[in-house]
Amino acid sequence: MGSLAEWYQRIPTPDDLTRVESLFANIQAQFPQLKLEFKWNQPMLTDHGTFIMGFNPSKKHLAVAIEPQTMTRFIPQIDKAGYDHS
């Protein structure tokens, strides 16, 4: 697997797919310096070779792994949007 189009086929429902496509479009628009790479069949965003974010869909949610410094920076927005995080 090496493209978002292939990875999108793993998204279980059309509504979820729409949200995930929007998420990637927004991330790429706001942070164009991030490089999209596929590792372990999952899309990951890196900056100068440093892991920033990784994504893994399941039936009921999209798991997003975020580098700790990035997570700290965005916790207020994540809370405001009503998303769970740990």
BELLIN-V985378 format. One record per residue. N is the residue number from 0. RES is the residue in one letter. BURIAL is + if it has 9 or more other ideal C-beta (glycine too) atoms within 8 Angstrom, else -. D_CENTER is the distance of its C-alpha to the mean C-alpha in Angstrom with 2 decimals. Layout:
n->N res->RES burial->BURIAL d_center->D_CENTER
n->N res->RES burial->BURIAL d_center->D_CENTER
This chain:
n->0 res->M burial->- d_center->16.18
n->1 res->G burial->- d_center->15.21
n->2 res->S burial->- d_center->13.81
n->3 res->L burial->- d_center->11.14
n->4 res->A burial->- d_center->14.23
n->5 res->E burial->- d_center->15.06
n->6 res->W burial->+ d_center->11.76
n->7 res->Y burial->+ d_center->11.83
n->8 res->Q burial->- d_center->15.20
n->9 res->R burial->- d_center->13.89
n->10 res->I burial->+ d_center->12.68
n->11 res->P burial->- d_center->15.86
n->12 res->T burial->- d_center->16.88
n->13 res->P burial->- d_center->17.15
n->14 res->D burial->- d_center->16.13
n->15 res->D burial->+ d_center->12.85
n->16 res->L burial->+ d_center->12.34
n->17 res->T burial->- d_center->13.31
n->18 res->R burial->+ d_center->10.86
n->19 res->V burial->+ d_center->7.80
n->20 res->E burial->+ d_center->9.72
n->21 res->S burial->- d_center->10.40
n->22 res->L burial->+ d_center->7.00
n->23 res->F burial->+ d_center->6.54
n->24 res->A burial->- d_center->10.23
n->25 res->N burial->- d_center->10.26
n->26 res->I burial->+ d_center->8.08
n->27 res->Q burial->+ d_center->10.27
n->28 res->A burial->- d_center->13.26
n->29 res->Q burial->- d_center->13.16
n->30 res->F burial->- d_center->12.31
n->31 res->P burial->- d_center->13.92
n->32 res->Q burial->- d_center->14.90
n->33 res->L burial->+ d_center->11.60
n->34 res->K burial->- d_center->12.15
n->35 res->L burial->+ d_center->10.04
n->36 res->E burial->- d_center->11.51
n->37 res->F burial->+ d_center->11.82
n->38 res->K burial->- d_center->13.18
n->39 res->W burial->- d_center->14.41
n->40 res->N burial->- d_center->13.30
n->41 res->Q burial->+ d_center->9.55
n->42 res->P burial->+ d_center->7.38
n->43 res->M burial->+ d_center->7.17
n->44 res->L burial->+ d_center->7.73
n->45 res->T burial->+ d_center->11.26
n->46 res->D burial->+ d_center->14.06
n->47 res->H burial->- d_center->17.57
n->48 res->G burial->- d_center->16.68
n->49 res->T burial->- d_center->15.08
n->50 res->F burial->- d_center->11.85
n->51 res->I burial->+ d_center->9.55
n->52 res->M burial->+ d_center->6.07
n->53 res->G burial->+ d_center->5.52
n->54 res->F burial->+ d_center->4.49
n->55 res->N burial->- d_center->7.87
n->56 res->P burial->+ d_center->9.51
n->57 res->S burial->- d_center->12.99
n->58 res->K burial->- d_center->15.80
n->59 res->K burial->- d_center->15.35
n->60 res->H burial->- d_center->11.83
n->61 res->L burial->+ d_center->8.16
n->62 res->A burial->- d_center->7.95
n->63 res->V burial->- d_center->5.51
n->64 res->A burial->- d_center->7.73
n->65 res->I burial->+ d_center->8.54
n->66 res->E burial->+ d_center->11.66
n->67 res->P burial->- d_center->14.55
n->68 res->Q burial->- d_center->15.76
n->69 res->T burial->+ d_center->12.56
n->70 res->M burial->+ d_center->12.40
n->71 res->T burial->- d_center->16.08
n->72 res->R burial->- d_center->15.81
n->73 res->F burial->+ d_center->13.54
n->74 res->I burial->+ d_center->15.14
n->75 res->P burial->- d_center->17.58
n->76 res->Q burial->- d_center->15.17
n->77 res->I burial->+ d_center->13.18
n->78 res->D burial->+ d_center->16.69
n->79 res->K burial->- d_center->17.97
n->80 res->A burial->- d_center->15.40
n->81 res->G burial->- d_center->16.53
n->82 res->Y burial->- d_center->13.51
n->83 res->D burial->- d_center->14.49
n->84 res->H burial->- d_center->13.58
n->85 res->S burial->- d_center->15.52
